[in-house]
Amino acid sequence: MLFLNIGKDIPVRNISSRLKVIINILLNKGEPVPVKELAENLKVSRRTVFRELTNTESVLNSFGLNIGTKAGKGIYIEGEKQNIQILNRTIKRMGDDKPADRSERRLRLLMTLIRDSELNKLVQYADRFDVSVSTISNDLNEIESWLKQYDIELSRGTGTNITVTGNEISFRRAELGILNNWRKSPYDISDIFQQEIADFLSMIDKTVNYSRYMIPYSKDTFELYINIMIQRLELGRMVSGLQSSEVLAGITEKLADQIEKHFSISINAVERQAVSLVLLACSTNLGDFKLEGSEYATLLRLSHQLIDNYDSELAPLLKIDAMLQKNLLSHLRSAVLRWENKIEFDNSLSEQMSSGFADIISKTRRAVANYEKDGVYISENEICLLASHFAVAESRISDQLFRSKNVCIGVICIYGIGTSYLLASQIRKHFSPEVKFEVGCWDDFQKCQNFDFLISTTPIPNSSIPVVEVPFILNNKSIQLIRNEVNKASSRKKVISSVGDGEVSIVDYYRPIESLMAEVRLMLSKFQTIRTNNNISFEELASLASYTYGYTQTDCDLIYKSLIAREKISTQILEELELILMHCQTDGIKSPVLGLIVPEGGRFINPYFQGTKSCVVIIVPQNPSREEIDMIGAISSAIINDELFLNDIIEGNDKLVRMHLEEIIKRYLQQCVSTKLYDKI
C-alpha cells in the first residue's frame, strides 16, 4: 500500500493492472486520448473503459488531479505539473508484488510493512502475496526480530490486525538495510529503487562531487538513502530531532538544493541534517577536515582502547605508529556514525578478508567487543574494514627495514587505500628482495609515470603503462604474472641522466630532504638530558618539558596544554617498559623536538608514574610533513624494538642515547635519499 500526502493521507490500494495501463497511457501521451484508443490498447469494450475511468478518477483525486475532457479529442489528466510528476513516479514504483520465492516474499513484506501507514490485517497481506494467512503469520515471526534491531515494533492486535511503530529515521534506516541486502539477491527491485533518481544523482555528482570522500560501495549506500528519502518525502514522511554537523555541510546544501529543484519537493533543515549525517557516515576519507576539540579527544581515546584490546603485546608499537593513528581517526570518524545509527554499506572483501586474514579479523573482533557491550552491533563488514588498518600497521612494523631495488610497482585496489596496502603486503612476501612498491587509491593515476607497471584489482582503461590485474587474495597464477612483469621491467630499466622539459629539477626534488636535514640538525642541537627531583607530578613534568622547548610564554602554554590533553585521552606511562613516553602534536613548536628527563635516584617515586625510570619527550608540530612523521616513527619504533637503545634511555645515558639517535636518523635519511634517487631513475 502506498500513501500520498497531497493535503491529507489518502490510501492508494489495490490498483489493478488495467488501471495502471490507463494512467500510464494518459501520462505518456501528453495529449487527449480517445476512449476508443484506450479500449483498443486494453483489448476491452468501451463500456469497460468507462467503468475503469470511475476508479481512475478516485485515484487521481488522491493526488490532487482530475480527468479532463476535450471535445472531439478525448480525455487527459488535469492538474498541477508537480502532482502529475509525483503520480508518474508512484505508478512506476508499483510493480508486481508477487514474489519468486519465500526470501523475496519476506523482503517485499518488510518493505510493505515499513511503507504502510495504517492498520492492516493478515488476510490482506496473504491476498497481496497470494499465500495463506498462516504463511504470512510465520513470515511475520521471522521479520519481527529483524525490525527490532532498527527500533521498530511490530504489533498484532485483535482480529489479526498488524501494525508497525517507530520514528521516521528508523524506517529509513530499515529500508536502507533491506535494499542493501536486496541488491545482493537475484530479485528485481526496479519497482522499489527508482532508476530516475539514481540517474539524477549520477549526473549531479559531477558538479556537487558528494562522492569525493567515498569508496564505490559507500557511495552506493549514500545514493540508496537519497533514493529512499525522495520517495518518502513525496509521501509526506519527514524526519525530526537530529543534530547538525558542520563537516560536509556545504556539499549537503548544494545537493539538497538540486534535489528540491529537480523533484519539486521541500527539504527542510532537519532533513538536510539527516542527509549530512548519512553523507558523513559514508565518507571513508575525511583527511581534508581537521579533527578538533572533544571530537578529536573522544575518537583518539576510542582508537587507543581498540588498540589495547586488539593486541596487548603490540599495543605500545601500534600506539606510536603515526600513520595508524591518522588512519584510525579518519576511519572511526565515519564508522562510529554507522555503528550507532545502524547504517551499513556492503563490503565485498569481507569473505576474502575473513579467509585470507583470519588472525587479524579475530583480533579486530576482540577489539570492538567492549564497544558492542553498550548495545551497538558491529557487523562483519565493518570489522573487516577496521581490520584492514590494523593489518597494514602490522605489516609496516614488520617491514621497517624494507629495501627498495630497481623495479618500482604501483599497487591500486578499488576498495580504498587501506586494502591497497594489504594487497601490497601480500606481494612483498614474494618480491621484497627485488622490487619497491608504492600504494595509491583506485582512482589515482597521476603518478603512473613513476612506475614500471601497476598491479590492480580492477581494469584500468587507457593506462600508459602495463597493468597486471589480480584478485584481492593473491593466488599462484597472479604471483607468476607479477613475476613475469618484474622480469620484463628489469630488462628494460634505464638510467635517465638528464631532466627533460617540464620535469621537476633535481634541486626541487630534494628540497624536502634538505629541509628535513636542517630540522634534524636543529633537533639534535636541542636534544638534552634534564635531571629532576624524583617526586615530581605529571603536571610539573609537563611544565618542565614545555618551558624547555617553548620559545615564548604562548608557546609554553600551548605545549603544556597539549601534553596534559594527551594524557587525559590515554596515559603515556608505559609501566612494562619502565618508561614515560611524553608526546603530543602542538602549535607551540615549528619543528620536531626530542629530549630526555630522568629522576634523581634513578626512579620516579610519585605513585602516578608506577615506578618508571625515565621520560622521553617527543613533540611534533601540529601539521607535520610526511618526512617528519616517518622520522619520528622510526625513532619511536626503535625505542620499543632496540633493547640497547631502550636500556640507555632508562639509565639516562645522555651520550649513548645521542649516538643511537644519530644512527637511527642517519639510516632513515639514507633511506629517504635512496628513495628520492630511485624515483629519478
N, C-alpha and C positions, 0 to 999 in steps of 0.2 A: 504494500500500500504506500502511496506517495502523498505528501501533503504540500499544498501550495499556500503561501501566505499573501494573498492579494486582498488586503483589508482584514481578512479573518481566515482561520484554518478551515478549509473545506476538503474533505477526503475525495480523492480520485481513485476509485476502486474498481477492479474487475472490468477494465476496458477491453472489449472484445477485439480480436484481430481485425475484424471488418471495420470497426470504428477507427482503429489506428490507421488503416488504409485510407479511409475517407479524410481524416485530418491531415495525413501526410500529403495526399493529392492537393488538398486546398492550400497547404503551406508551401508546397514546392512549385505549384503552377504560377503563382504570382499574379493571377488574373482570374476573373469569374469563371467557374467551371459548370457547364450544363449538367443537370441531373442525369440526363441520358448517358453522358460520358462516364459519370460515376458508376451507373448501373452496368455499363459495358466492362469497365475495369474490374468490378466486383463479380461479374457474371451472375447478377441477380436482377429481379424486376425493379422498376422504378418505385413501385409501392414499398418494396423492402428498403430501398434507399431512403424514402421519406420517413419510414419508421425509425431507421438508424439516425436520421438527422435530428430527431427529437432527443435522443441520447447525446448526440454531438453537441447540441445547444447547451445542455446542462453541464457538460464537461467544460465547454468554452466559457460559460458563465463563471466557473470557479477560478478562471484565470483573468477575469475582468474583460472577457471578449464576447462577441456575438457572431451569429451568421448574418451576413448582409446579402441582399439580392440586387441584381441589376437586370432590368427588363430586357429580355431577348438575349442576354449573355449567360446568366447562370448565378451561382452562389459563390461567396467568398468569406474569409474570416475578417471580421471588422474589429478594430481596437488599436490601442497604443502599440507602437513598434516594440517597446521594451517587453510588454506582456506576450506579444507574439513570439519573440526570441526565447522567452522562458518556456513557453508551450513547446516550441520546436525542440529545445534541448531535453525537456522532460519526456516527450514522446520517444526520442532517440534512446533514452535510458531504459525504456520499458520493453526489454527484450523478453524472450521466452523463459518463464520461470521453471520449466520442467527440467530437473537436473538429470545428469547422466548416471549418477550412482549415489551411494549414501554420503560419501565425502562431499560431493558438490552440493547435495541437498542440505547438509548441515551448514556449509558455508553460506548458501543462499538464505537459509532460515535465520542464521545470525544477522545477516545484512537486513533482512526484513524486520526482525525484532528491533534493531538499532534505529532503523529509519521510520518505523511506525510511531504514531503519536497518540494513539488511543487504544483502549482496552480491546482485546480480540479473544476469540475462542479457539480451542484446539481444533474443532471441526473446520474452521475457516482455513487454518494453516494446512490441515490434511487435504482439503479440497484443492487448495492452491498448488500443492506439490504432488497431488494425485497418489496419496498413500493413506493408510489407515490412521485413525486417531491414536491408537496405541504406538504406532511407529513414531509419530510426531512427539508423543509423550516421552519415549525413550531418547529421542534426539535432544529434547529439552533437558533431560537429566545430564547428558554429556556437555551440553552448552552452558549450563548454569555455572559450573566451576570456572570455565574459561572467562565468562563475563565478570566474575568476582575479582579477578586479577586487575581489571580496569575500573573497579569500584562501581560496577553496575549490578543492581539487584534484579533478579527475575522472580516474580511472584505469581503464584497460582491461586486465584480466588475461587469463590463459589461458582458453580455452573461451568467449570473448566475454563474460567476466564484467565487470560495470560496478560501480564504487563511487565515492562522493564522500567526501572527508575535509575536516574543518575544525572550528573550535570553535563552540559554540552561538550566540554573539553574531554570528558571521559568517553562520550560517544564517538567523538572524532578519533581519539587515540585507539579505540577499539576497532573502528573502521580501518584505520591505518594498519593495525595488526592483521586484520582479516585480509586486506588487499596484498600485504607483503607476503602472506602465505599463499594467497590465490595465484600470485604471479609465478610461483614455483610449481604450480599444478598444471595439468593439461587442459583445464577448463577455460572456456571463453568468458572473459569479463568485459566485453565491449559494451554491454548494457549498463555496467556499473562505473567503469573507468572511462571517462569521456576523452576521446582522442582529440576532439576540438580544443579542449583545454590544454592537453599535452602539446599540441602543435603550437598553440599560442605561447606557452611557456618557453618552448624551444626557440621560438622567434625572438621573444623579448629578452632572453638571456644574453643575446648578442649585444644589447645596449645596457641593460641593468647589470649584467655579469654577476648574478647572485651565486653562481656555481664556482666562483673563483677559488673558494676555500674548501671545496668538496672533492671527494673521490666519486667515481661514477655511481657506486651503489648508494652513497648517502644523498647524492643529487636526485636519484630516482625516488627515494623516500620523501625528500622535501617536496618534490613535484606531486607525489601522491597526496600529501597533506593539502597542498593548494587545490588539487582536483576535488578533494573531499570538501574543503572549506567553501569553494564556489558553489558546489551543488547544495550544500546545507544552507548557505546564505540565501540562495534562491528559494529555499523552502521556509525562510523566515527563522532559521535556527541560529542563534548568536551566543558567543561565549561571554563570560563575565568574570570579574575578580582576579585578574592576572597582574603581576608586577612587571614593569617595563625594564629593558636593558638598553644602555646606550651603544653597546657593541653591535655593529652592523645595522644601526638604526637608519642610516642614510639609505642603504640598499632596501630595507623594508619599506620605507616611504615611497621610493621610486617604483618598486614592484606593486605596492598596493594602489598607487595612483593609476598605473597602467591597467590593472585588473578592473578597477572601477570604471575607467573609460571604455574598455573593450566589452565588458559584460553588463554594463549599466546596473551595477549593484553598489550599495554603500558599504564601505569598510571603515567602521568607526575606530576610535583609539584603542579600545580593548582588543578588537580583532587584530589590529596591527601589532599589538604586544604579543598575541598568540603566534602570529607569523614570525615575529622576531625571535621568540623562544625556540620554535622548531628550526628556524634558519641557523641559529647558534648551535643547537643540538646536532645538526647535520654537518656543521663545518668542522673539518678534521685538521685544518691547518690555519691557526689564527696568529701566526708569527708577527703580523703587522700591527696587532693590537696589544699594547703593553698591559701586563697584569700589575695591579697596584693594590695597596691597602689591604683590607680584610680579605678580599677575594684571593689575593696572592698568598697571604698567610694561611688561609684555610686549605687551599689546594696544595701548598708546599707541605703542610702538616700531613695531609692525606697521602701524598706521594711517599713520605718517609715511613708512614705506617704500613703502606703496601710493601715497601722495600724490606722492612723488618720482618713482615710475615712471609715474604717471598723466599728469602734465604738468609738466615741469621748469620751464616759464616761469610757470605759475600756482601752483606749489608754495608760494612764500612767502606768497601771499594765502590759499591753502587751509589752510595750517598755523596761521594765526592766526584762522581762522573758528571761533569757539567753538561755534556750532551744528553745523557739520560734525564737529568733534572729538567732541562729545557723541553725535551720531547714529552715527558710525562705531564708537565704542567700544561702544555698545549693540548695534549690528548684529554686530560681529565677535565679541562675547562668545558668541553662539549660532552664528554662521556657522562659526567655526573648528571647533567641535564637529562640525558637519555635514560640513565638508570632510574632516576627519581620520578620521571614523567612517563615512563613506560613507552618510550619511543625507541624503536629498533629498526635498523636497516640491515638488509641481507649482507652476509659476508661469505662469498662463495669459496673462500680459502679455509673455512672452518674445518671441513673434513680433512683437507690435506695437512693443515697445521696440526690437527689432533693426532694424525698418524706420524707425521714427519718430525714433530717437536713435542712428543708426548710428555717428556720430563718438564719442559718449560711450561706447558699447559697445566700440568699437575701443580706446579709451584705457584702459578698465577691464580689458579682456583683457590689455593690455600691463602693467597694474599688478600683476596676480596671477601673471605669468609666472614670476618668481623663486620664488614660493611653490610653484608646481607642480613646480619642478625637484627638490624634496625628495620626489617620489613621490606627491604629493597631487593628485588630479584635482578640478578645479573646473568644474562643469557650466555650460551656457549659462544655465540657470535662475538659478543662484547669481550669475553675472556680471551678469545683468540686475537682480537685487535690489541688488547692490552699486552698480551704475551709477546707480540712482535717487538715491542720496545725493550722488554727485558732480554729477549733473545739477542737483539742487536748489541745491547750493553755487555752481555756475557761474551759475545764474540769479540767485541772491542777490547775487553780486559785481557782475554787470552791471546790477543793478536797485537800487543803493544809494540813488538819489535818486528812487525811485518816489513819485509824488504821489497822494494819495487825493482823490477827488471825492465827489459827493453821492449815489452809489449804492453800497451795500455788498452783496457777494455772498459766500456761504459755499460753499466748494469741498470736496466729500467724495468720496473714492474708496474702494470696498470693499476694495481690496488693501492699504490702510495709509496712514499719514501721509506716507511718502516719495513714493508715487505721487500722493497728493493734491496735493503741492507741484508735481510735474511737470505735472499737469493744469492747475493754476493758471498755471504759467509759459507754457503754450501759449496760454491765454486772454488773458494780459496783452499778448501781441504784437498783439492786435486791439483791446484795450479800455483800455490803460493811461492814455490821457488822460481817460477818462470815469469809471472806477469804481475801487473799492477791493475787494481780495479778502482773505478770511481763510480759513485751511485748518483742517479738522478731521478726526478719524478717522471711519470709515464708520458707527460706532455712537454717535457723539457728537452728540446733537441738543439738548443743553441750552442752547446759545447761539442757537438758531434765531430767537428773538425779536429779536436784534440785526441780523439780515439782512433785506434786501428780498426776496431769494429764494435758493434753493440750486441749485447745479449738482452733479449726482451721476452716477456711473457705474452706479448701481443704483436701482430704485424705492424711495421712502421712504414707506411707508404711514402714513396719519393725520398727515401733516405739516401744521402750522398755517399755513405759508407756501408760496408757489408753488415747485415743483421742476422744473428743466429736466434731463431725463435725456439724457446724451450718451455716446458711445463714448470709450474712453481716448485714442485718437488722433483728434483733432477733424477733422471734415470741414466743407465749406461749409454744409451743411444745419444742423449743430449750432451753427455760429457765428451763423447767421441767427436761430435760435431764441433764443440768448442775447441777441442784439441787440434782438429784439422785447421780451424781458422787461425789458431795461435801459430801453428807452423807456417802458414801462408804469410802471416803478418811479420814473423821473424825474418823470413827470407827477403821481404821487400822493404824492410826498415832502412831508412837512410837518414844521415845527419844533415839537418838544414843549418847551414853556417851563416846565412845572411837573413836580414829582416826584410821581408817584401813590403810592397806598398800596402798601406792600410793596416799592417800588423802593429802590435804594441811593441815599443822599443824595449831592449834588454834592460835599460835603466829603470823604466817604469815597471817592468815585470818584477824586478827585485826590490822595488821600493817598500812593499810590506815587510820583507825580511830585514831591510836596513832599519826600518822603524822599530821592528821588534828587537833587533840587536841593541839599538840605543836604549830601549826600555830595560833590556837585560842588564846593561852596564849600570843604569840608574838603580835597578832593584838590588843588584849585588853590592853597590856602593852604600846603599841604605840598610843592608842586612846587618843586624847586630843581635847580640845576646844580652838581654836585660835581666839583672838579678832583682828579686823582690822578696818581701817577707812571706813566710810560708802560711800565714793565717789570713791572707788576702781574700776578699769576697769576689764573686764573679763580676759584680758591678765595678769594683775597684780595678779588677784585671782589665775589663773592657775600657775603662777610663785611661789606664796606663797605656794600652795599645793605641787608643785614639790620640792622645797627646804626643805619642812617639812619632806617629806618621801623618798627623794633620798639620798643615802649614798655618792655617788661620783658626780662630775660635769657631767660625762657622763650619770649617772642615772637620774639626774635632767633634763638634756636636753631631754632625751627620754620620761620622764613623761610629760614634758611641751608640747612637740610636739604632743604626743598622745591626750592630753586634748584639745589642740587647733584644731587638726584634727577632733576630735569627735564633737566639737561644730559646725564646718563648715558643717558637714553632717546633723545634726539635733540638734536644740537648746536643751540645758539641763535646760532651765529656765521653771519651772512649775508654771506659774503665778497663776493658780487656787488653788494651794496648798501653795502659798507664799513661795516657796522653790526652791533652786537651787540644782539639783542632778548632781554633777560633777563626772563623772565616765568614765573609759576607761580600756582597756587592753593594757599592755605595757611590753617591755623587761627591763624597768627601775627598776622593783622590782622582788623579788623571791617568795614572799608570799603576800596574800591579806592585804591591809591596809584600815582603816576606820577612819574618823575624822570629826570634825565639825568646820566650820568657821562662826562666827557671826559678824555683823557690830556694831560699836558703835552707840548708839541711837536707836537700835532695828530694823533698816530697811535700806536696800541699797538704796541710793538716785540716783545712776547713772541710767539714763533712760533705759539703756540696760537691767537692771535686773528687770524692771517692778514692782518695789515696793516689791520685795521678802524680807523675814526677816532672812533667814538662808541658809547656804550652807552645804550640806552633801557631803563629799569626799569619794568615793569608788573606789579604784584602785586594779586591779586584774592582775596577771601575764599573759603574752601573751598566754601561753598554760596551763590553769588551769586544775586541776583534776576534775572529776565529782563531788566529795565531796565538793570541793571549790565552784564550780558553784552553787550547790544546797544550800549551806550555805548562800552565798551572795544573792541568790534568795529569801531565807526565810527572810533575813534581809530587802531586798528591798520591798518585799510584805508587811511586817509588817509596813514599813514606810507609805505606802498608806492605808492599811486596819485598822491599830490601831490608832484611833483618839488621845488617850492619848500619845502614842509614838510620833506621828507627832507634837502634841502641844508642848511637851517638847523639841523637836528638834527646832521648830520655836522660842521658847522662849530662846533657848541656855542654857538650864538647864543641865549642864555637869553631875552632879551626877545622876539625874533621867534618862538621856539618857543612861548612862553606865549600870544602873540597868536593863533597858529594854533590852539592847543588851545582857547582861549576861543571862537573862531569855530566850530570843529568841534562843540564841546559845545553851543553856542547853537543850531546848526542841528538837532542831534539832539533837544534839549529842545523846540524848536518843533514838530518832527515828532511827538513824544510827546504834546504838549498838543493839537495838532490832531487826532490820532488819538482821544484821550480825548473831546475835544469832539464829534467826529463820532459817536462811539459813543452820545452822549446825544441825537442827533437822530433 
